[in-house]
Amino acid sequence: MSTRFSSILWQAKLPIIMVIVVVVLVVVTLRANEQRHCRLACIKEGFAGGAWSKPLIGDGECDCVTRDGKKVPAPR
């Protein structure tokens, strides 16, 4: 009986784990896309070697870094 219960439990865990993996991959991909847009905006405007930053969480604005090290809002 124990083997059957563990088999049923494993069958239930597998789809849940797969869903979690897919969600994490989607979030990572969207985050990378946001970072790319931020970097390209800074490079296009000629900031110091394309230096840029974006908050890790939330919809924070993208910042570019000037040659003297100051952060300024990235152009839209």
Secondary structure as GFF3:
##gff-version 3
##sequence-region A 1 76
A	DSSP	alpha_helix	2	44	.	.	.	ID=ss1
A	DSSP	three_ten_helix	48	50	.	.	.	ID=ss2
A	DSSP	beta_strand	52	53	.	.	.	ID=ss3
A	DSSP	beta_strand	63	65	.	.	.	ID=ss4
A	DSSP	beta_strand	71	73	.	.	.	ID=ss5
###
